[in-house]
């Protein structure tokens, strides 16, 4: 493995024999870090938004799980 830092990016090089199984979670984490790196959101705001999203999802999908 080789890690390089340039002016604009960090480059991670892996040998071609490394299996890609399991790397997707790591890549997803890196994408998350990139997206949130400059965020000024407070945890309370994030929690409130998550609650609203879940509530909206549940309202739309409740009938798929509960038969009345």
Buried (B, 14 or more C-beta within 10 A) or exposed (E): EEEEEEEEEEEEEEEEEEEEEEEEEEEEEEEEEEEEEEEEEEEEEEEEEEEEEEEEEEEEEEEEEEEE
